[in-house]
Amino acid sequence: MTGRASLTIRVGMEPVLEHALAWLGRSVGYDAARALAYDPLVLIPVSFAASDRLDWDAAVSTCWNRQAETDASRLRDLAQSKNHVALVTTELPRATQDPGWQNLLLPGSWQHELRAAAVDGHGHCWGSITAFREGPRPFRERDAATLGPELHQLAARLSRAMVVGPMPSPPGNAASLWLGDNGELLFATATGRDWLDRLQTPEMPHRAQAVLAALTARVTASAARSSPVGPPLPVTVRIRSGQGQWVALHGERVMEPTGTAQGVSVVIGPARATTVLPLLAAAYGLTRREREVISAVLSGLSTRQISTRLQITPYTVQDHLKAIFTKLGVTSRGELAHQLAFQLS
């Protein structure tokens, strides 16, 4: 991996996650901890950090379990809860029934878990922190209360770190991957393997495998919940490569003519602007109407043309533009177009 790739990740999400773990260690204390950043539109992890040397086999297993139907639902519930923090201990019967505890924690020495979701003011979950303790030292409600105020700030820092970064590399062509039901890569074109290599970084050498495991688990869970008359839509995750380029992975079930599932097909390649724009909108807190105005600006429309397209007055268009300028920290349409073209490249 090039020096540029290492620089990109160091000014990206991983330092934010590491800072959060350091703060948690000083403020609450733990024996081990993990922090993840998510694509908030699908809650699939795209970056990782750990308080100790990260076992990447365990990280891949964690991504799989956290995307299994039960755990994924709990993460969504946690993100929608009042304080976004949950405490679990082996002293509670439900802990032994939790897939994550059964597969990852109970075989080891952890007996207590604190799990928290970093949610912004618009309800988007950008990350999570999970801390563990051994012995007779369960996490208490006061620990949850200490963590609460920091979560909103963590969400804000992660959202900006995800969408801001160095100039991305030139785009390439999309490629296909075929994964087994456990997320293992079965077949890939040479271009597909090149895209996976672009996702790796020195700090996260198995990042691609972890993301593929999480995507496979989500696709599998979605397919299991679908009905014959309403097949599940592909699951799409947006992620920055080591060089800062936006990459999209679209996963869906591979089905035989008989209806038997045979793994997961993934199309990986450069993310289109329309795929990334919802993520930028979430990061900057843009409303649906503001997103429509931005799309029109990027299409080169004038204020009057935007007014006609959206069926609003020119004065309302100007009001939306002022709000957009404030949120993105720009002062003109030219700056807006330049910044978005840079971030959507």
N, C-alpha and C positions, 0 to 999 in steps of 0.2 A: 504494500500500500504506500502511496506517495506521502511526502511530508504535508502536502496540501490537504489530503484527506484527514490526517491527524489534527491539523489546525481547525478544520471545519467542525469536527465533532467536539473539540475542546471549547469552542465558542457556541455550541449548540445546546442540546437538552441535557446531556450527561452531567456537565458541571452544575446545572440547576438541581438535578436529582441528588448529586453528591452533597451539595450544600444543605439540602433538606435533611439528608440522613445525619449530617454532622450536627445540625440544629436539634434534631430529635434526640440524638445521643446525649447532648448537653442538658436538654430540657426535661426529658422523660427517662431516658436510659433503656438499654436493651442488651441482649447477648448477641443478637444478629438482626439485620434488617435488610429489606429490599425496597427499591423504589422503581416504578415504571412510569413511562409517559405513553399516552394513548392517542390514536386518532380518535377524537371525541365523537365523531359521527357514527363509528361502529364499535368503539371501546375495544380495539385490538392494539396490543402494545407495540411500540415502534422504537423504544429506547429503554435501557436498563442500567441500574447501578446497584451496588451491594456494599455493605459495611465491611465485608471481608472478601477474600478472593472468591469470585463467583464460579461455582460449578456449573458449566454450561449445559451439561446433561440435565441437571436439576432445573436450570432456567427453562430449557425446552419443555420439561415435564410440567413446570409451573404454568407456562403459557398455555399448554394443552388443558390442564385442569381448570384454570381460570376462565377458559372459554367454553368449557363444558356447560351444558344447559343450566345446571343447578347453580354453579359458581357465577356464571355470567349474569344470571338473574339476580343473584345476591349483590353483585357489583352495581348493577343498575338500581337496585333497591337502595343500596348504600348511597349512591350518588343523588338519589331523590329524597333521602331522609333529611331530618331537620339539622343534625350536626355532622353528618357524613363520617361518623366514626363508629366502629363496632368492636367489641371485646369478646374474645372466645377463650375458653380454658378447658382443659381436660376434665375439670371438675363438673362440667355441664354434660349431660347425656348426648346432646345433639352434636358435640364435637366429634365423637367417634363415628357419626354418620355422615360427616362432611367429606366429600371426595378429596378435597385438598389435604385435609388432615389425614385421611386414610392412606393416601399415596405418597405424601411428601413429609409430613411432620411427625405423625405417630411412630413411624419406623426409626426416627431419629430421637433427639433428646428434648425437643421443644415441648413445653406444656402449656404455654400461654401465648396468645396472639392478639395484637392490636392491628386492626386494618382500617385505613382511612382513605377517602376519595377526595381529590383536589378538584373542586367544582367552582366555576366562575359565577358571576352574578346573573348569567343568562341560563344557568343550568347545565352547561357543558362540562363534562368530566375530562380533564386533561392529564390526570395522573393518579397514582395511588402509592401509598406507603404501607408496608407491612413490617411490623416489628415482632420479635420473638423473645421469650425469656424461658429459662430453665428453672426447676425447683419451685419452692413455695413462695414465688414472687409474682403473683398475677397482676396484670394491669388493672388500674382502678379508674373510676369515673373521673377523678381529678386529672389523670393522665389524658383522658379523652378531652376534657375541658381545656387543658393546656394546649393541645394540638389544634383545636378548632380554629382559632383566629389565624393561624399560620396557613391553613389549607387554601383559603381564598387567595393569599399572596402567591402561594406555590402555583396555583392554577394560572394566575396572571403571568408569572415568569415563564412557565412552560409554554403557554399559548404564544407569547412573543418569540421565544427561542425557537419554536417550531417553524414559524413562518419567516423569520429574519435570518439571513445568512449570506455568505459570499456568493459571487456570481456562479451559477450552476454550469456544469459542463454541457457541451452541445448535445442535443437529443439524439437518440438512436432509434432503431426499429423495435417494435414489440416482438415478443417471442412467447412460446408455449412451454408449460411445465405440466407433468402428470405426477400427482402425488398419491401415495397409498392412504388408506383410511387413518393411519396414525401420523400423517404428515410427512412421511419419509419420501424423499425425491426418488421417483422410479425412472422417469425419462425426461430429458431436456435437450433442446437444441443447443448448439454452441453459443448462439446469441442469448439464450435463456440463462446459461451458466455464467455468461459475462455479466448479465444484469444482477444475478445473485452475488457475484464477486463485488460488484459496486456497492452493495448494501453493507458489506463487512467493513469493520474498522479495527484498528489495533486494540482498542479498548473493548470491543464487542466482536470477537472473531467468529462467533457462531450466531450472530444477530439474524441472518437470513433464515437459518433453521428454526429459530424460536418464532419468528414471524410466520413462517409457513405452518408450523405446528398450530399456532393460535388461529390462523385463517382456516385451516382444515377443520379444526374442532368447531369453529363457528358455522362453517358451511354444513358440516354434518348435522349439527344440532338444528339448524334452520330447516334442512331437508326432512329431518325426522318429524318436525312439527307441521310440515306442509300437508296440504290435501291434494288429491289427484286433479281436482279442478282448478287448483291454485298453486302451481309449482313455485318454489322459492326463487326470488330474484338472486342474481349473483351478488356476492359480498365483496365490496371494494374497500381496500385500505390504502391510504396515502402515506408515503414515507419519504424522508430525505435520504439520498445516497450519501456515502462518505464524502463526496465532492460537493454536496449541497443541491444536487439535482432532484427535482420532484419525480418520484417513481410511483406508479399505481399498480396494484396487484388485484385482479378480478378473479375470484374463485367461485366455481359452481360444481355440482355433482356430475360425474360421468355416469351415464346410464346405458345399459345394454338394451337392445330392442325389446327384451322380455321384461324390462323394468327393474332389473337387478343393478344395484349400485356397484361401480367399479372405481372407487377412488375419487379424486378431485382434480379437475382441470383448472389451471391458473394461467391467465394471460398477464405477462409482466412487461412493462415498458414505460416510456415517458408519459407522465400524467398530463392530460389535456387541461387547458385553462379552466374549462367548465367543471372539471373534476376537483380542482384545487380551490376554486373560488369559494365554495361553501365552507371550507376549512378556514380560509382567510376571513370570511364573514364572521365565523364563530370567534376567531382570535381577536378581531377588532370590535366585536359587538354590533355588527351591522344588521339593520332590519331587512326584512324581505324587500321593501320598496327601495331601500338604499342599494341593495344588491342589483335590483333592476336598473337603477340609474347608472351604476358603475358599468354594467354590461353594455348599456347604451353608449356611455362615454368611450369605452374601449372599442366600440364599433364605429366611432368617429361621428356620432350624431350631434347636431347642434342642440341648444336648449329648446328651440321651437320644435325640432324633430322629436326630441325626447318627450316633450309635452304632448305631442300628437300620439306618439306610440303608447304612452302610459295613461293617456286621457286625464292629465292633470294640468294645471295652469303653469306657465313659465315661471311665475313667482314661487310656486311650490317646488319646481325643479331646482331653483336656486337655493331654496331652504334646505332641500335634501343634500345638495352639493356642499353647502356650508357645514352641515353636520358630518358629512363624510370627510371633508378636509380636516376637521377638528379631530376626529377619531384616528385618522391615519397620519396626522402631523404634517400635512402638506398645505400649500397656499394657493394652488392653481390646478387647472385641469391637466396642464402639461406635467406638473410634478406627480399628480395622481396617476396619470397614464404611465409615466416612467417607472414609478415605484411598483405599480401592479404588474407591469410588463416584466420587471426585474424579478419579482417574487413568483410570478406565474410561469416563468420560463422553464 
